[in-house]
Amino acid sequence: MKNYYLEKIKTLLKQVRPMLATTHRLGFKNVFGAVGGYVNGEIFISCGKFGTALRLPLNTLNTLFQEKKAVHLKYFPDGHIKKEYAVLSKQVLENKHQLKKLVDESIKFVLKLQGRKH
């Protein structure tokens, strides 16, 4: 059976970053009933019942939340808020220019985090 969320992430990434898998190690895993997208081993995107979320720096998250272009990510209705993630609005997902910018920012953010771990 095909995984709907996996296909959704792959389609989205193909639209905004078609060469991502050739420039970085790209992978996907099941995460709490959703699918997480990983770049060089770091999760940067997630898709599930909640929608599509990106892992982003705090200043970008705050801007998205203030402009009502995103909401906080919770994998479960009663679960805790994933502080580094924003579930993107339909408006953002349909704006390919803005979406590409946010995906690029997410990748840059997680790769910077990865560099701090080692």
URZI-V943084 format. One record per residue. D_FIRST is the distance of its C-alpha to the first C-alpha in Angstrom with 1 decimal. Layout:
d_first=D_FIRST
d_first=D_FIRST
This chain:
d_first=0.0
d_first=3.8
d_first=6.4
d_first=9.1
d_first=11.9
d_first=11.4
d_first=11.5
d_first=14.4
d_first=16.3
d_first=16.0
d_first=17.2
d_first=20.0
d_first=21.2
d_first=21.2
d_first=23.5
d_first=25.9
d_first=25.8
d_first=24.5
d_first=26.3
d_first=25.3
d_first=23.4
d_first=26.6
d_first=29.0
d_first=27.2
d_first=24.8
d_first=21.6
d_first=18.7
d_first=16.0
d_first=15.5
d_first=14.2
d_first=17.4
d_first=18.1
d_first=14.8
d_first=15.0
d_first=14.6
d_first=17.8
d_first=19.0
d_first=21.8
d_first=24.6
d_first=26.7
d_first=25.3
d_first=26.1
d_first=23.7
d_first=24.6
d_first=21.9
d_first=19.5
d_first=17.2
d_first=16.2
d_first=17.4
d_first=20.8
d_first=20.2
d_first=20.8
d_first=23.4
d_first=25.5
d_first=27.7
d_first=31.2
d_first=34.9
d_first=36.9
d_first=39.0
d_first=36.0
d_first=34.3
d_first=37.6
d_first=38.1
d_first=34.6
d_first=35.2
d_first=38.8
d_first=37.8
d_first=35.1
d_first=32.4
d_first=30.3
d_first=30.0
d_first=29.7
d_first=26.3
d_first=25.6
d_first=22.3
d_first=23.4
d_first=26.0
d_first=28.6
d_first=27.7
d_first=29.9
d_first=30.0
d_first=28.7
d_first=31.9
d_first=31.0
d_first=28.2
d_first=28.3
d_first=25.7
d_first=26.5
d_first=27.6
d_first=26.4
d_first=29.8
d_first=29.1
d_first=25.6
d_first=27.1
d_first=30.0
d_first=28.8
d_first=32.1
d_first=32.1
d_first=28.4
d_first=29.1
d_first=32.2
d_first=30.3
d_first=27.5
d_first=30.4
d_first=32.3
d_first=29.4
d_first=29.0
d_first=32.8
d_first=33.0
d_first=30.5
d_first=32.1
d_first=35.4
d_first=34.3
d_first=33.1
d_first=36.5
d_first=38.2
d_first=36.4
d_first=38.0
